[in-house]
Amino acid sequence: MQRAVTLGPVLSKGGVLHVDVVCGRDLPKMDRFGKSDPYVIIDVEGHTKKTSVKKRTLNPTWREKFVMSVADSNSSLIVTAYDWDFADDHDLMGYFSIPIFEILENPVHDQFYTLRDKDGYPAQVTCRAVTRHQSPDLHPEL
């Protein structure tokens, strides 16, 4: 069932979503030597941003901030963690999503989210998502 949400002042004037990818904990071992090289991709309405790769860790700290435009309250913030590989395809560690309307109802989300993967491994990533309207002049890259 899809939820109807009015745009309100944030999205009707051009919403800006601030996403801080803080850290991960207990990420799955994806490499032969019992570690991983994790990075995170965030996606909102088909626009993506990527964190740096943290080498040989299951508990990475990123503390990276991203700004993304949002137009549709029925869209979602999708956060996906991967294990970087030099020679092979990067391995999916897991993902989670937060509906934008939930962020609008509670403007600051600052917590660990459990990643979902095909095996149900309980890895977690901390993410802060904040919505607020800002003039497009402040963020010409959007």
N, C-alpha and C positions, 0 to 999 in steps of 0.2 A: 504494500500500500504506500503510495507516494504522498507526502505531506505537502500541503499548500502553505507557503510562507510569504508574507508580503515583503517586498524589498526593503522598505524602511529607508532611513537616511544614509545608511552605509552603502548599500549596493545601488540605490537609485542615482547617486551622484558619482558612481564609479568606486567600487570597493577596493581596498588595498588590504591584503592579507600578509601579516608579518609572521614568518615561521622561523623559529630557532630550533635547529637540530642540535641537541645538547650532547647526548651520549647513548651508548648501548650497554647492556649487561647480559651476561650469560648467552652470548651469541653462539651458534653452533660451530663446531670444529669442521671446517671445510677443506683444509689442506692436510697433506700427508703427515706433517709434524705436529698436529694437534692444535693449530692456530687457524686464524682467518685473516684476510686483508679486507675488512669491510668498508663499504661506502654506502651512501643513501641517495636515492633519487626521490624528489618530491614532485608531485604532479597536481596541477589545478587546471581544469578545463583544457587539457591538452598541452599546457605550457609546463615545461620541466626545468628543474634546477638540480645540480649534483654537488654533493659534498666532496671533500678530499678523501683519498684512500688512506686508511690507517693500517699500517703494516703489522703483521704478526700479533694480533690481539683478539681476545674474545670480549673485552670490556673497553671499547673505544671511547674517546672523548673528542667530539668535534667542536662544539660551541660555535657553530656557523649560523649566520643569519641570512635570511632570504626575504625578498619582498616580491609579492605576486599580485596581479590584478585579478579581481573576481567580479563576475557579472551576474551569475545565476545562483540563487540561494539553494537550488536543488542539486547543485554539483557537489563534489566531495574533494577533500584534500587526501591524496593517496601518497603514502610513504612506503617506499620499497627498499629493503636492504639487500645488497649483493656482496658476494665475495669476489674480489678482483683476482684475475688469473692472468699471468703473463702470456702464456701460449694458447690457452683454451678459452672457450666462452666463459663469461663471468657467471657464477652460480647464484641462483636465487636463494636467499636466506629466509625471506618472508616479507610480509607486507601488512599494513593496516590502513583503514580509511576512516575519516571523520567527516560526516556530512556538514556542509557549510551552514545549514540552518541550525545545527547544534552549536557551532562556534558563535553564531549570531545571538543565540539565547544565553550563552555563557561566554562572554568575549575573551576570557583568558583560559586556555586549556594548557596546563603545565603539569604533566604527569608521565609516567611510564605507560606505554601501550604495548600490548603483547602482539608480536608478529605472528601471522598465520602462514603456515607452509603446508605442503602435502603430508608431512609426517607429524604435524602437531607439536613441533619442538617449541618450548616456552621461552624463546628469546624475547628480549624487550628493548625498546628504544624510547628515550625521553625526547619529547617534542613539545615545544610551546607554540601555540597558534593564537594570534591576536588579530582581530579585525578592527579597522577604523578607517574613516574617510580621510583622504589627504588630497590636496590639489594635485592634478596630473603634472603640474610644473615641478613638483618636488621629486617626481620619479619619472623622468623622461624616457627611461629604458623600458617602461611598461607598455 
